[in-house]
Amino acid sequence: MRKPQISTALLLALLAAAAQAGQPATPAAMAAYADKLLDEQKINREGPGITVLVARGDQLLYKSARGMASIELGVPMQPDQLMRIGSVTKQFAAATLLKQIDEGKARLDDPLSKFLPDYPNGGQITLLQLLNHTSGVKSYTGIPGYMSNPIRRALSTGELIKEFKDLPADFAPGQAWAYNNSGYVLLGAVVEAISGKTWHQQLTDSLLAPQQLGSVFFQAEDRLFKGMAQGYTLNDKRELAPAGLLSMTQPHAAGALIGNTEALWRWNLALHGGKLISAANYQRMVTPEGPAKPRNYGFGIGTGTVRGQALLSHGGGIHGFVSTLNYLPQTQTTVVILRNSDGPGFSMDLVARKLAAFAIGEPIAEPVAVAVAAEQLKALEGVYGPDERQTRSVRVVDGVLTSQRSGGSPVKLIALGGDRFAVPQALTLFQFDRDAGGKAVALRVMADGEGEGDRSPRRGDLPAESAAISLTPAQLQALLGEYSSPQFSIKLFVDDKGLLLSQAPGQPAIEMKAVSPRLLRTVGVDATLEFSDEEGRAASLTLKQGPAQLKLLRKN
């Protein structure tokens, strides 16, 4: 007798029902949903790949891989492939120092000078401020030009610190927050000063080895690591290329570890399960304080929510690789995604949040567009923002409401009804508030699609757009060429279709329109190029994008 057949669509629907109404997903339902979600990402089987793991406590719900570990050799990605984890390293380094604090070898309020006596202003910088990015120390990865050739040198801890120690601070210690890789290099140096070992050896000896947490390593340059994936990027022509060169001595305690999804899952269980550091220091680690509180940042761990549950997470981006490690303590849910490309094309945070939501039984529904009358959309137009420097222009384009942040590109919004809109390929929701007379007075942006959101008052009407003009051949030639600064470079040229274009290295070309003989505006991005007004060829230009301004000098 022939068995009845069940369609794939029906099977997915039946499995998904297991994750409805707050019921945690079963492994079968999780696998069906995750496979479908990853299929929608259209990951090229012959291109860079990803590894994904979802677990609840010590129960594995899903583990898979897509794409290639080595495109050159034709090696498919495997679920246990090793990859660089970038700034996910920071929580490993933070826990190593906190373990030393548990042992009485340091205190959070100890000054940096206690361990590095020669560091400028070290008496005013505390270990706490290194941990939560409130030290004000200049981040070496932000030094103009540093991420090109200088990052390739093999440096000792002391040599790396010399690269930034004498640079002016961004702010007084403890007075503000700014993400800071130098702070974690200094943190690693403190670990070394206390232990007499390298920071990564102390990590292994004090935390990894006792818990038998294998497959997490410092990527030493004189060692081979079995199962290490090749990293990829895009070159100046937007073509796939090997990852840029860097010495792994330089990411240091801010980002030099490699690992796989299984190891990061086990790390989550150990760290958040109370097996690595004291309960008191763990609470400090996951509880933002001081200037770090509004930035939702603890010690190497960010805080947020997914479908009402607390989320502890951190991402990583390093030459050739991107990563994210997520943990929901209420349900002990782990989501790990590793990718061997630093190029665009994969919404890692969105996918991770959708996987987490499904795993806890609160799947995120796809937005369903509804029809909204043109006059209702028109009434929402205007400029919104918390101040004059951070604004968002909302306008109707071809019958669709769009949002454009200062310095950004316009994004078409999905109307959900009730003055509520969704952002495509994101969890972000917009809610417009109206006064008693029906006039739009504010915009609330819910970055994670939850809560009340950040409220931005309506600051005024949309400015009139400047009309484009045609340049004479002499005016055009005066602008064409390459311009550069230590931070950035740009080329201005005319393509074979006669379009005036600008292009930064590794970026697609952008069409430009002339507003005046020495002022160009970009098409589709809120930015302008203002050229110096000497006779003949312009000697420089100023890029204005949002509140930022950058002067570039002519190269040719």
N, C-alpha and C positions, 0 to 999 in steps of 0.2 A: 504494500500500500504506500503510495507516494505521500511524503510529509508535506504539510502546508508550508508555503514560502512566505517570508516576511520581507517587505521591501526595506531597503537601507534607510529611507526617510522615516518609515514607521519605527524601525528599530532605534534610530537616534531619538525619536520623540519619546519612546517608551523608557529608554535609558535616562534621558534628561529628566523625566518625571521623578526619578529618584532624588534629584537635587532640588525639587520644588518644595515650597512651604516650609523652608528652614531645615529640611532633612539633609544631613551631610551626604556628599556624593559617594557612591560605591566606586571601587576601582573600575568596574566595567563602564559605568556612566561617565566617570572622569576620562577614561581613555577615548570614548566615543566623542565627547565634547572637545577634548584637547586636540584630537586628530582633525576634527572639523575646523577648529579655530586656526590651527597651523596651516591647514590646506588653504584657508582664506588669505593667508599672508603671501601665498604664491612664491615660496622660497625656491629659487632655482636649484634643481637637483645637481647641476654641474657647477654651481657657484659656492661661495662661502656658506657655512652651515651654522646650525645651532644645536645645543643640547638642552633638554628641558626635564625637570623633575618636579613632581608634586607629591607631597606626603602629609599625613596627619599623624602626629606623634611619631611612633616608630613603624607606622604602616605606610608602605609605599603605595601610592595611588596611580602614579603615572611616571614613566621614564622613557624618553625617546630621543632621537636625533634626526636631523634633516641636513641635506647638503653635503659638502665635501670638507674633509679635514685637510687634504692636500689636493688642490686643483691640478698642480703640475704632475703629480704622480697618479692621479685618478683614484685617490683613497677616500672612500665614503666616510662621513662622520659617524662615530660610534658614541653611544650614550655616556661612556666613561672617559671620553677624550679629555686630556688636560688642556687648559687654556689659561691665559693671563686673566686675573680677576681685578686688576687695577685697584681702584680705591676701596673696594670691599676689604682690601688688606687692612684698612685703618682700624676696623673693629678688632682684628687680631692683635695689632700693635697696642691698642688701647687696653685690651684685656691683659696683655702681658705686663704692662705697667701697673695696672690695678692689682694684679697678683702680687707684685713686689710691694705694693702699698699694704695689701693684706698681711704680708710677712713683716711689716714694720720697718721696711727699708726706705720708705719715702712717705710723704703726705701730699694730698691734693693741693694744699696751700703752700707747699714748699716753693721757694723761688728757684727759677732755672739756674741762678748763679751758684746754688748749692752743689750742682752737679757739673755745670759748665761755667767755671768762675770767670772765664775771659769773654763770655758773650756780652755784647753791648746791652746795657739796660736790663741785664738778666736778673737783677735784684727786684725788678718791678713786674716780671713775668712769672706767673705761677704755672705749675703742671696742669692745673684745671684749665687754664686758658689755652694751653697747647692742645688739650683734648677736645675742647669744644669750639675751636676756631675764633677765640676772642683775644688772642695775644697781640694782634696788630702787626706782627712780623711780616715783612714783605715776602710774598709767595714767589719762589724762584721760577716756577713754571709760567708766571706772568711777566717775567723780565722780557722786554722786546727782543725778539730774535733767538731767545734761549732754546725754544723747542725745535730748532733746525739743527745746526751743527753742534752747538755746545752740549746738547743732551746725549750725544753719542760717546762722550768721553767716559772712561772708567775712572771713578773717583772714590776715594775713601770717605768715611763719614766726615772727618775733619775738613777734607778738601771740598766736599759738597757744601758744608756750612759756610765756608769762606766765600762761596758764590753769592750769598745774600746777607751775611751778618752785618755788613757795614752800610747797607742800603737804608734810606729813611723809612721809618715805620708808617704804616697806613693810618694808624690811630693809636692813642694811648692804650696800654694793656687794660682789658676789661671794659672798655668804653663802647665797643661796637662788635659786630660780627662780620667776618668775611672768610669764605672758604679758603683754606690755607694749607698747601702741601708742605711748605717750609716748617710749619708747626709740628707736623708729624715726623719730619726728618729730625727735628730737635727732640721730639719724644723718643724716637729710636735711639738717639745719642744718649739720652738719660738712662734708658734701659741698659745700654752698653756700659755706661759709667758705673751703674749699680752692680751689674753682674760680672763685668770683666769679660763678657762674651759679645759676639755680634748680636744685634737685636733679633735676628731670625733664628739663631741657635738658641737663645734664651726662650723664644716662643716655642720652639720644638721641645726643649728640655722641660719647661715648666707647665706647658698646657697640652701640646699635641701628643707627645709620647705617653704621658701618664694615662690619657684617655684613649690611646690607640687610634688617634685620628690621623690616618695615613692619607696619602694623595693630596697633601698641601705642602708646597715647597717654596723656598726662595729660588728663583730661577738663576742660579749661579751660571756664569758664562763659560766655565770650564767643565761643565757636566752635560751629559745627555739625559733626557727625560723621556722614557718610553711612553708613547701615546700622546705626545705633545703635538697639538694641531698647529699648522702654519697660519700666520695672521695675514690679513689682506686690507687694502685700502683702495682709494681711487686716486689716480694721478691727475695732473693738470688738465688732461683731455677727458676726464671723467671715465677713464678706462680702468678696469681692475688691475691692481698691481700688488706686489709684495708690500707688507707693512713697512713703514719708515723705520730707519735704524735708530736704536737707542741703546745705551748701556743700562742693564737692569740694576746696576749699582745706584743709579740716580733716582728712580722712583722710591727706593729705600722703604722705610716703614710706612710711607704714604701710598704705596701701590706696587710692590715688587713681587708679590706672591703669585703662584699658579696653583690651580686645583681643578677638581671636577665636581659635577653636581652632587654625587654621592657624598663626597667629603664635606661639602658645604652644608648639606642636610644634617650630617652627623655633628658638625660644628654647631649648628643651630640648636640641636637637642642638648648638647653639652652646655653651651653658654646660657641659654634661656632656661635650662633645667636645673641650674644651680650647681653644676659640677666643676666650674672653673674658678669662679671668684666668689667672694662673700656676698650675702644677700644685700648688705648695705651698699657696697660698691656697685653691685649690679643695678640697684635702683638709681644710683647717681648716673650710671652709664646710659640708662634708657629714659631719663627724665630731664628734658631741656630746662636750663636755668639761666637767669641773667639775660644778657643780650642775645644768647642763643635760643631763648624761649620762643620769641615770635618767629624764628626761623625753623622751629621744630627739629632742633639738632641736639643730640646728646653727646656721647663720646664715640665717634665713629659709626653712629647709628642715627638715622632720621626717624621721626615719628609721624604717623598719619592715621587714616582710617580706611577700611574697605567694608562697605555695606554695614557701617555701624560698629565694626570690630576694630580694635586698636591694631595698627600695623607698625612693625619695626623693620626698617629696610635700609639698604644702601645700594647704590649703583657704582659701577666702575667703567671708566673709559681710558684706554691706553693704546699705544701704537698697535693697530691690527686686531684689537679685541674690545668687546663691550660685555658687561655682566650686570646682573641684578640678583640680590639675595633678599628674600622677604620672609617675614615670620609674623603670624597672627597668634599671640599668646593665649587668647581665650580658647581657641580650638587646637592649639599647637600645630598649626598649618604652616608648612614650608613650601615656597615656590622658588625655584632656582632656574635661571636662564643664562646660558653662556653663548657667546657668538664670536666667531673668528673673522670679524670684519668690523672696522670702525667707520665704514661708509653708511650712507642713508639707506632706507628701504625696509626697515623692520621696526615696528612700534613696540619695543621691548617692554616698556612700563605698562602700556595699555594691555598687552597680552598677559603679562604677569598678574595684573589686577583682575582681569577677567577669569583667569585660571583660579586665583584665590577665591573670588566670589562664588564661582561654581562649586569649588571644593567644600565650602562651608554651607552650601545649600541656599545661597542667595544670589543666583545668577543675574548678571547684568543684561537687561533686555536691550536689544538694538533700538535706536530711536525710530519712531514712525512719524513721518512728516504729515502735517495737516495743512489744509488750504487756509490762508489768512488773507483778508481783504487788503488791497494795495494801500488804502488810506490808513489802515491800522499799522502797517509796516512803516509808512512814511512818517507817522507820528513819533516813531522811535528814533528817527535820525538825530544825530548830534554828536558832540564831543563829550566823552565821559572820562573821569579820572580822579584819583585822590589828590593830585596837585597838577600844576601846569606842565611839569616835566614828564609825568607818566600819564599819558592819555591814550584813549581808544576812540577811533572814529567809527561811527556806526552809520551806514548809508545803504540805500536800496540800489542794487545794480541788476538790471534786467529782471525785475520782479522778485529778487531774492535779497534778504537782509544780509549784509556783510559786516564783518568786524575787522578793523585794522589797527593794531597797536602802533604807537609812535616808533618809527624805525623798522616796522615789519611789513609783511605782505597781507593783502586782504584775504579773509577766510569766509566762505559761504556758510551761513548758519542754516540749521534744519529747524523749521518752525514746528513746535510741539503743541501750540495752543496756549491761551492764557498768558501771553507775553513771555513765554518760556521757549528757549531755543537750545539746541544741542550743537556741539562742534563735531564735524565728521572725524572719524578715526581718533576719537578722544573721549574721555569721560566728562569733560568740562560741560557745565550747563550755565546758561545765561538766564537771569530773571530780571525783567524790567519792572521798576516800581513807578506807579502813577500817583499823582495827587488827586484830591477830591474832584477836580475839574477834568480829570482824564489825561492830563499832560504828563509825559514821561519826565521823571525828576531824578532817577538814579538807576544804575545798573549793578546787579549783584552777580559776581562770578564765583561759581562753585567749581574749583579746579578738579576735585575728585567726584563731582556730581552729587555731593552730600552737604548737609548743613545749611547754614544761612548764607554762606559765601562772603566774599570781600566786597563791601559796598563802595561804589564810585559815584559821586554826584554828577549830574549833567552840568557841564561847565559852559556850554554855549552851542550855537549853531555850527554847522559844518562850514569851514572856510571855502570861499570860491576858488576853484582850481584855475591856475594860471594857464592861459592859452598858449599852445605850442607855436613856435615860429620856425621858418626855414632859414638855415644858415647859408651864407654865400660860400663858395669854395675856399676863399681865403680865410673866412671865419672858422670854417671847419678844420682846415689844416693847422690852424693855430692851436687847436685843442688836442688833436690826435697824438698818440704816443703812449709811453709807459711812465708811470709815476710810482714812487715808493717812499716808505718810511721804515723805521726799524720794526714796526708792528705789522705792516700791511703793504701790499702792492696792488696796482690795478692797471689794466691796459685798456685804452680807448681806441677803437678802430671801426671801420666801415666794412660790412660783410659783402659777399657777392650779390646780395639782393638790394644793396644800397641802404641797409639799416645801420644806424649809428648804435654801436654796442659797447658796453663796458664789461670787463671780465677780471675777476680775481683768481689767483692760482687755485686750481682744484675745484672751481665753482663754475656753474653754467653762465653763459653770457646773458646779459640783461639789456633790453632795449632802452635807449635814452631819448628824451625829447628836449629840445632847446626851448627855454623860457626867455632867454636873452642871449646875446652873443657870448657871454661868459658864465652862463648858468644853465646847467642841465638837470633835469629831474628824471628819476627812474620810472619805468612803466611797471606797475604792480608792486613796488616797494616804496615805503615812505622814506626816501633818501634823495639828496641832491649833491651835485658836484659844482662847487663854485671856484672858478679859475682866476688866477691873478691877472691884473689888467695892464701889464706892460705892453709896449709895442711888439708886434709880431707874435711868436710862439709863447704860450703861457709857460711860465717857469715853475708853477706849482698849482695845486688844487687843494681845496678843503672839502673833505667828505663830511656831510652832515646827515646823521641818521638818528632820529629821535633826539634825545638830549646830548648824544655823543658828537664830538667834532674831532677830526683827525686831518692834519696837514701832510700832504705828500709832495715830494719834489720830483721834477721831471728827470727821467733817466736818459731818454733819447728824444 
